[in-house]
Amino acid sequence: MDVDIAIIGGGIAGLSAAAWLANDRDVVVLEAENSLGYHATGRSAAAYTECYGSEPIRRLAQASHEYLTANEGLTTPLPVMFVAQKGNEDRLNRLFASFQPLVPSLEQLSPSDTVERCSAFHRDAIAGGVLEPGALNIDVHALQTDYTRKVRSVGQTILTSAPVTHIDRDDGSRWSIIAGDHTISAGILVNAAGAWADHVAVMAGVDPLGLEPLLRSVFTFEASADSTSWPLVVDADEQWYFKPEGPHVLGSAASEIPSEPVDARAPELDIALGIEKITNATNLSIRSVRNTWAGLRTFTPDRVPVVGFDPSATGFFWLAGQGGYGIKTSPVLGEITSTLILNDTVDDRVTAFGVTRAELAPDRFRP
Ligand SMILES: Cc1cc2nc3c(=O)[nH]c(=O)nc-3n(C[C@H](O)[C@H](O)[C@H](O)COP(=O)(O)OP(=O)(O)OC[C@H]3O[C@@H](n4cnc5c(N)ncnc54)[C@H](O)[C@@H]3O)c2cc1C
C-alpha cells in the first residue's frame, strides 16, 4: 500500500491526527491491537479541566474546548472541585491564585459550600474548596468514534491487528513499514505510539526522546451516599481523586509508578492505597470494589507533549508524551499535527491561546 502518511498508533492521538489529515492526504492508521483505543485511551478518567497539568497543557486544553463542545454528544458538564483538609487553607489559596489568571471562572468555596457540592466531607474537617464550574466529562468512546468516522468517511484506511515490526528508509527516501500482513510505503511517518513511541523511533533509526510511561490505576465502587450530582473531586495536593461514574464512583490514588510499555494491570497495593487515601479524607466507606484497571500516562522529560518533525530524520513526525492529558488535548494536537505537516505552521486560531510551536517541538530535546 502506498500512502502519503502512515500513522503508527490507533489511540486517541493517532486517530485525531488522521481525522485532521484525512481530507487532504492519503493516510493509513496502523494499530497493533485488534481494537482501537485499547491502551491509555480506553483507560482514562475522561476529564476535561483547565486546572490540571502544566501551563502549556492547560492552554492546549483551552484550545480544544471549542471542538469538544461544538460537536454534540462528546462532553457533558462535570465541575471539578479541589479540596484540602482543615489546616491546609494556604494550599487552597495558592492553588486558586495560580489557576485563576487562566481560568477566571474559578470560585473559592467555604467548607459549607464544599459539603453542599459533595456530601462525602465533614464541614469541620475541611478547609474549603476551589471550584472550576466549566469543566467537562468527555465521552471518550464517542470522541474516538467521531475521529474514526472522519477518517473512514473519506475513504482513508484504519488497520487493526497491524503491529509495526520493521521500519526502513528506502532509496526514494520513503518509509517502508511492515505492519502485520501489510507492507506500506509512506512519505511521512507519524509516531503516535503512546508508551511505545520511543521504541518506534528506535525501530526507525531515530534517537529516542526519553519518554517515561507512568502507571496509574483506578477503581470503581458503590458510594455510601447519592453521588450522581457530585463534581470530580481532586485533592489539592493531587494525592487522590474521585468522580461520579453513573450510579457508582471512580477513585484513584493518583499514583505515578514507572513502567515498561506494557498492557498495564492495576497493582492490588495501589488500589488499596487509593481506598485508604479516599476513606481517610472523606466520610465514605468503601466496602466493595466493583472494577479496577490501569493505564500508562507517558511523559516527555519536561511533561509537555512532543509534536513536530524530528530535526534528525526527514519525514519522521512525533505526536507523543501527552501524559495524563491526551484525551482533552487531542482535538488541538490533531489540528497542530495537520497544519505542521500540510503548511509547516501552527494556525492563528491556536497561537491565540498562547500555544507555541517551539514548546512542542522535538528540537528542544536534541543537542
Ligand atoms: C488512569 C488514567 C487517567 C487518565 N485521565 C485522563 C483525563 O482525565 N483526561 C485526559 O485528557 N487524559 C487522561 N489520561 C491520559 C490519556 O488517556 C492519554 O494521554 C491518551 O490516551 C494517550 O493517547 P495515545 O493515543 O497517545 O496513546 P494510546 O491510547 O496508548 O495509543 C497508542 C497506541 O499505539 C499502539 N502501538 C504501539 N506500538 C505500536 C506498533 N509498533 N505498531 C502499531 N501500533 C502500536 C498501541 O497499541 C496503542 O493502541 C489518563 C490516563 C490514565 C492511564
The ligand as a MOL file (V3000), in Angstrom:
LIG
                    3D

  0  0  0     0  0            999 V3000
M  V30 BEGIN CTAB
M  V30 COUNTS 53 58 0 0 0
M  V30 BEGIN ATOM
M  V30 1 C -5.7990 6.3020 34.6950 0
M  V30 2 C -5.6710 7.3580 33.6250 0
M  V30 3 C -6.4430 8.5090 33.7080 0
M  V30 4 C -6.3880 9.4700 32.7150 0
M  V30 5 N -7.2400 10.5330 32.7780 0
M  V30 6 C -7.2510 11.4490 31.7810 0
M  V30 7 C -8.1830 12.5180 31.7930 0
M  V30 8 O -8.9950 12.6410 32.6990 0
M  V30 9 N -8.1660 13.4200 30.7670 0
M  V30 10 C -7.2630 13.3150 29.7380 0
M  V30 11 O -7.2720 14.1540 28.8340 0
M  V30 12 N -6.3590 12.2880 29.6870 0
M  V30 13 C -6.3370 11.3610 30.6810 0
M  V30 14 N -5.4460 10.3220 30.6490 0
M  V30 15 C -4.3880 10.3190 29.6330 0
M  V30 16 C -4.8600 9.7940 28.2900 0
M  V30 17 O -5.5390 8.5650 28.4620 0
M  V30 18 C -3.6320 9.6180 27.3830 0
M  V30 19 O -2.8520 10.7940 27.3700 0
M  V30 20 C -4.0400 9.3110 25.9510 0
M  V30 21 O -4.9480 8.2460 25.9070 0
M  V30 22 C -2.8180 8.9650 25.1130 0
M  V30 23 O -3.2750 8.5880 23.8370 0
M  V30 24 P -2.3100 7.9080 22.7940 0
M  V30 25 O -3.0810 7.6960 21.5680 0
M  V30 26 O -1.0400 8.6930 22.7400 0
M  V30 27 O -1.8820 6.5280 23.4970 0
M  V30 28 P -2.5840 5.0890 23.4440 0
M  V30 29 O -4.0400 5.1840 23.6740 0
M  V30 30 O -1.8100 4.2100 24.3660 0
M  V30 31 O -2.3820 4.6630 21.9550 0
M  V30 32 C -1.1290 4.2860 21.4220 0
M  V30 33 C -1.3880 3.1010 20.5100 0
M  V30 34 O -0.2170 2.7960 19.7830 0
M  V30 35 C -0.2550 1.4120 19.5330 0
M  V30 36 N 1.0870 0.9410 19.1820 0
M  V30 37 C 2.1970 0.9710 19.9460 0
M  V30 38 N 3.2340 0.4270 19.2810 0
M  V30 39 C 2.7590 0.0470 18.0670 0
M  V30 40 C 3.3370 -0.5980 16.9450 0
M  V30 41 N 4.6360 -0.9690 16.9140 0
M  V30 42 N 2.5520 -0.8570 15.8640 0
M  V30 43 C 1.2490 -0.4780 15.8510 0
M  V30 44 N 0.6410 0.1250 16.9160 0
M  V30 45 C 1.3930 0.3760 18.0010 0
M  V30 46 C -0.7340 0.8210 20.8540 0
M  V30 47 O -1.2760 -0.4750 20.6830 0
M  V30 48 C -1.7700 1.8470 21.2880 0
M  V30 49 O -3.0920 1.4620 20.9410 0
M  V30 50 C -5.4830 9.3220 31.6250 0
M  V30 51 C -4.7070 8.1730 31.5340 0
M  V30 52 C -4.8070 7.1880 32.5240 0
M  V30 53 C -3.9810 5.9480 32.3790 0
M  V30 END ATOM
M  V30 BEGIN BOND
M  V30 1 1 1 2
M  V30 2 1 2 3
M  V30 3 2 2 52
M  V30 4 2 3 4
M  V30 5 1 4 5
M  V30 6 1 4 50
M  V30 7 2 5 6
M  V30 8 1 6 7
M  V30 9 1 6 13
M  V30 10 2 7 8
M  V30 11 1 7 9
M  V30 12 1 9 10
M  V30 13 2 10 11
M  V30 14 1 10 12
M  V30 15 2 12 13
M  V30 16 1 13 14
M  V30 17 1 14 15
M  V30 18 1 14 50
M  V30 19 1 15 16
M  V30 20 1 16 17
M  V30 21 1 16 18
M  V30 22 1 18 19
M  V30 23 1 18 20
M  V30 24 1 20 21
M  V30 25 1 20 22
M  V30 26 1 22 23
M  V30 27 1 23 24
M  V30 28 2 24 25
M  V30 29 1 24 26
M  V30 30 1 24 27
M  V30 31 1 27 28
M  V30 32 2 28 29
M  V30 33 1 28 30
M  V30 34 1 28 31
M  V30 35 1 31 32
M  V30 36 1 32 33
M  V30 37 1 33 34
M  V30 38 1 33 48
M  V30 39 1 34 35
M  V30 40 1 35 36
M  V30 41 1 35 46
M  V30 42 1 36 37
M  V30 43 1 36 45
M  V30 44 2 37 38
M  V30 45 1 38 39
M  V30 46 1 39 40
M  V30 47 2 39 45
M  V30 48 1 40 41
M  V30 49 2 40 42
M  V30 50 1 42 43
M  V30 51 2 43 44
M  V30 52 1 44 45
M  V30 53 1 46 47
M  V30 54 1 46 48
M  V30 55 1 48 49
M  V30 56 2 50 51
M  V30 57 1 51 52
M  V30 58 1 52 53
M  V30 END BOND
M  V30 END CTAB
M  END
